[in-house]
Structure formats: C-alpha cells, structure tokens
C-alpha cells in the first residue's frame, strides 16, 4: 500500500499530508464514543448488581467492547478503560478499586480480541464450526476470567468485598461477562459485516413473521406462566438458523435474551428464585447455552450451504460450457452465474496478450443491486503487466489470490474506485491450460470475507475447465478457418495442377529432346577429338625419334610436353566417355562371379602381376547382382589406383576380402599405399578431384567418380577408410546374386 495512504475504519482512504488531523479527530471521537456507550451500558448492568454493587450477572459492555475491537482495531482500548473507570468510580467511589476494575475490563477485551484475531480469524470466527469453538473457549471462557479475577481481587483489596465471598462474586462477575460475549458480540459483528443481505419479498415477510413469533415465544415463556417452557424458545431460533443463517440466529437469541431478562426481573419464567442474583445467574446460564448452541448450528448450516453452493456452481459451470457454442457467450454466462449463485457481487474476466506482455479486461458482470459503473470503467481502461494488480499477480503466478481487504492491499491500483463502489474483498483465479495461463477471472464482494480454501479449489477446477473450453473453441474456430482455406486452396491447386501437367509434359518432351541432342553432341565431340590428339601425340613422337639430334634441348622439351599433354587429354576424354557411358547406358543386372572377374582383370593387366604388384583374394567372394561391364570398370579403377598410389621403391600389395551383411555383400580392397588424410576424403569421389600434383602421380581425377556412379547405378554404395601414410581400405557394397534381377 502507498505509504502516504491510510485506511480509516475500513471506510475510506485518505492521505497523511492532507487529512492527518481529521484522522486523529475521528479516532478520538471513536474512543470517546465507545467510552460513552461502555459507561451507559455499564451503569445499566450495575443496576442489576444484587450480590455486590460492582459485580453484575448482566454486563453488556463486554460484548460491545469485544465486537468494537474486532471490527475496528485494538487502538480503541482507551475507550474501554475510560468507560469502565467512570462506571465503577461513580458506583462505589474508590479510585484505586476503579482503576483496578477498569484495567481488568480492558485486558479482558484486548486479550480476547487478540486471541480471536490470532487463532480464530477475527470477525470471521462465526462462519465456521471450528471458529465458533475457538470463540467460545478463548473469548467467552478464558479472557473473561481476567476481568473477573482482577475485578473481584480489587474489591477485596479495597475493602469493598469480603474474601469469604470471593467465589460467588467471581462466578457472578465472570458469568455476566461470558454471556455478554456470547450473546452481544456475535450479533454486533455479524450485523456490521453482513447487513447487505439480499432478501426477496417473500423473505421479508418471512422475517417479519419470525420476528413476531420470537417475541411471542419470549413473552409466553418468560411471562406470568409458572411452567418450565424455556425449550420453546429454541423453535424460532432454529427457524432463524436454517432460513437466515448466523445473523438471524444471533438476532433471535439477542431478542429472547432481552425479553427473558425483562420477564425474570418482573418475576416471570422458570428461573425466578427468592434470590434475585441467583435468578439472573440461572437465566444467564440458560441464555449462554442457547447462544452457543445456535452459533454452532448456524456455523454448521453455513458450511453445509457453502458446500452445496460450491457444488451447484461447479455443476452450473459444467452445464454452461457444454451448452455454449462460443467462448464469449460462455464467459458472460459464467460471470453472471458467479454473481447470482455465490456471495460475490462483481465478477470480471481478463485475457492475457502474450505479444504485448499485458492482461486486459474483456468483460465484467455484477449483481442487479450493485452499482459499480466507476469500477467497471476503470477496469476496462487499464492493462496490467505480469505481477501488477490482482489480475497481473494471478497471471504471473498461475495460482489463486485472495485479498481480504482491498483497501489495505499494497498491490491493487484500482483501490479508489473499488472503495467508492463499496467493494471490500477480492479474489482471482487463473484460466489454465496445462502450465499456460490464458486469462484470469476475478470476483469482488461488498462484505469482508475470509479465505475459503475449498471455494478456491472449486474455482481452480472451474478455471481449468474454462481454460480447456477456450482452447478447444479456439482450436475449433481455427479448424473451421483452416478447412475453408483448404477447400479454397484445393480448388486453386487443381487448376494449377491441370495447367502444370500440361506445361510439364510439354517441357519434358522438349528437355528430353535437348538432352538427347546434347549427349549425342558431347559424345561425338569427345570421340572426334581423340583423332587429332592421337595425331599430335604420334607426330611429336616421330619428331622426338627422328629429328631429336637436329633439335635444341629446349625444342625437345617442348615436344615432350606436347606429347605428354596430348596423352593426358586423350586419357581424360576417354574417362569422360566412360563416365558418359556409365551414366547413359542401360545397365542390366545379373549374377556375376566377382571372384572370377577379379582374377580375369588381374591376368589382363601386366602391371598387376608379380613382381610389379601382389594381388591376393582372401576367402571366397560371393556372387553379386551387377552389370559385368560396369563392375569390370569399377574393379579395374580400384586396383589401378591401389598399385599406382604407393611410395617410390615400395611394391604394391592389395588384399581383397568379402563380408556378407543381410542381402548385401561388401568387398574390401586393402592396399599399402600412401593413404588419404581424413579431412580430404570427402573430395575423393567428386569429378576432376586430384589430391596430388600431376608430377607426382598420373591421373585425370575421374576414376573414382566413375566408380561411384557405376556402383550407384547398380544399386550399391562405395566408401573408403584411410589415414595418411597407413594405406587405404576401399569398399563396394552390392546386393547378393540371390536378389531379384532388375534393370
């Protein structure tokens, strides 16, 4: 709460700088007012003191003072002390005795209110059975013992009472205070906090009839009849409990108590004895018992009604969610249900905008009898960030929040408009979908209400249901929009597909024709280029052989370079032709004895024979599904590379072995060559990639490209494992010959 703002008696908020004096005047007036009421009712009570002038079995000030401190604060205690002192000093005239009695009376209500605030919920103690039990024990039985003990002791010490009569006087004193706490304090607290009861026309008539019946029963029981009909007063009290709750029960008990006191003093009713003090003591015991019973019955009934209301609300919300076709309609009806079926006067829904990182009010409803135009306008115009205000707090934490007193909450920016509209208590709960909070619903009441965990559990369930409903309806709306877009897109797609098919067919025909012409042209060009290259190579060789002695060393070097370049270009063209053939040719796959094919290839190449090289096939190599010509090209290129890329002076050695893996056969070619560094292995099977300079090793950079393309055309794979200086392990993987033959 803003440190410059204070809350005065729960009625309004003012600023220290402008209204400090007004606040002090109000407090002083309240203290003096309580002192005056205490003094007046105290004098009435002392007029019924028959055992001792200062000890009365009827002491209304205790209930009045206890209710005042519970409602407005312990700071009113000086009024209790002043009123008690004046009442006693004007009775027996002893200053010290009066001070002692006033001290006891003050401690009685201060301690009682503290215990109730600490252990029973303060003014909300009358709403639950557990709170009633604590109220009876702490405020009516225990704290009143302080006043009786200090007061009777002061009388005895001041010589105004004898010690032998300490017990009877103490009992009379304590009983008057205890019954006052039981009868008067509840009716004051409940009327102060629940005076805005909603009564329909029929309930007003029922209340009038009940009032008349209560007075009639009291007059009859405590009139001139000598019979013990005291139990008849229970009937109107029970009627009041079940029909009007705690406020009706306490009011009935208070009326009967007043009538009973009047009748007993006139000599009517079953408690009249020869001893006037004893008559009042017996009457107070009876009224204390009736009050305690009605308070317990009322609390139990209220708890039962709240439980039924929670179930009804939950059922109503479930039914509304099942019946509502749209989110807006469902949320509006739920807000109206909360205002109609619960004790909350105002309900609002807020939706989170994750993009703007703020939450805004989307709708607000209120009971017909409540005027909250200013609060509604303020709610709709503000937006809250996470953690700010009641909606922002719930949005940030995803947990319900209960504010018992809006005026005293430090994080409620709409406090001024809420107080002007009479709103005192607020709560909010999240609309959750899993861990995401979609929005918040908040409720407000014009009465102070304690935190109700069971009601919060019901609201949490409602929040989860509504969150799922919102998400489901949004998904349905998105689905409908998607379906509409899909139908539209499908129609357009059909049109485009029809046009595309025609265009593709036309372009495919043209492209096939163009590709065929390009392949024929490139093949012819490559084939026709070989004739002049061979001529260049031949004429250069003739010049080197026949005319070398007539040429200078420089000319001989040029001739050698021409011959070498022509030879390399011829080899490159041959590799291009081979690659083109591998790419274009239709490869018919058939069972091939790979072991036999390897032996034939080795026999056909002299450079693969000892002592130039050693080629060993280890173990049996199974038949594979391949094209004989393409596989011959693959094996020839792999073996040729294996014997070519070795260090000078090292005899090439190649070991060939096979392994079977399901439907495939993997054949390894392991050599003792120079090896290949891992960082350049990815370039091996690319076109025109040479990993060494032409002066070190001959080649065109097409051999392994042809190997890869041929193996892939046969439905296989190729790879290598190697390291620099440690030889290489090339492998090809083809299907076993038992697989289906395809082309």
Buried (B, 14 or more C-beta within 10 A) or exposed (E): BEEEBBBBEBEEBBEEEEBEEEBEEBBEEBBBBBBBBBBBBBBBBBEBBBBBBBBBBBBBBBBBBBBBBBBBBBEBBBBBBBBBBBBBBEBBEBEEBBBBBBBBBBBBBBBBBBBBBEBBBBBBBBBBBBBBBBBBBBBBBBBBBBBBBBBBBBBBEBEBBEEEBBEBBBBBBBBBBBBBBBBBBBBBBBBBBBEEEEEEEEBEEBBEEBBEBBBEBBBBBBEEBEEEBBEEBBEBBBBBBBBBBBBBBBBBBBBBBBBBBBBBBEEBBBBBEEEBBBBBBBBBBBBBEBBBBBBBBBBBBBBEEBEEBBEEBBEBBBEBBEEBEEBEEBBBBBBBBBBBBBBBBBBBBBBBEEEEEBBBBBBBBBBEEBEBEBBBEBBBEBBBEBEBBBBBBBBBEBBBBBBBBBBBBEBBBBBBBBBBBBBBBBBBBBBBBEEEBBBBBBBBBBBBBBBBEEBBBBBBBBBBBBBBBBBEBEEEEEEEEEEEEEEEEEEEEEEEEEEEEEEEEEEEEEEEEEEEEEEEEEBEEBEEBBEEBEEBBEBBBEBBEEEEEEBEEEBBEBBEEBBBBBBBBBBBBBBBBBBBBBEEEEBEBBBBBBBEBBEEBBEEBEEBEEEEBBBEBEEEBBBBBBBBBBBBBBBBBBBBBBBBBBEEEEEBBBBBBBBEEEEBBBBBBBBBBBBBEEEEBEEBBEBEBBBEEEEEBEBBBBBBBBBBBBBEBBBBEBBBBBEEEEBBBBBBBBBBBEBEEEE
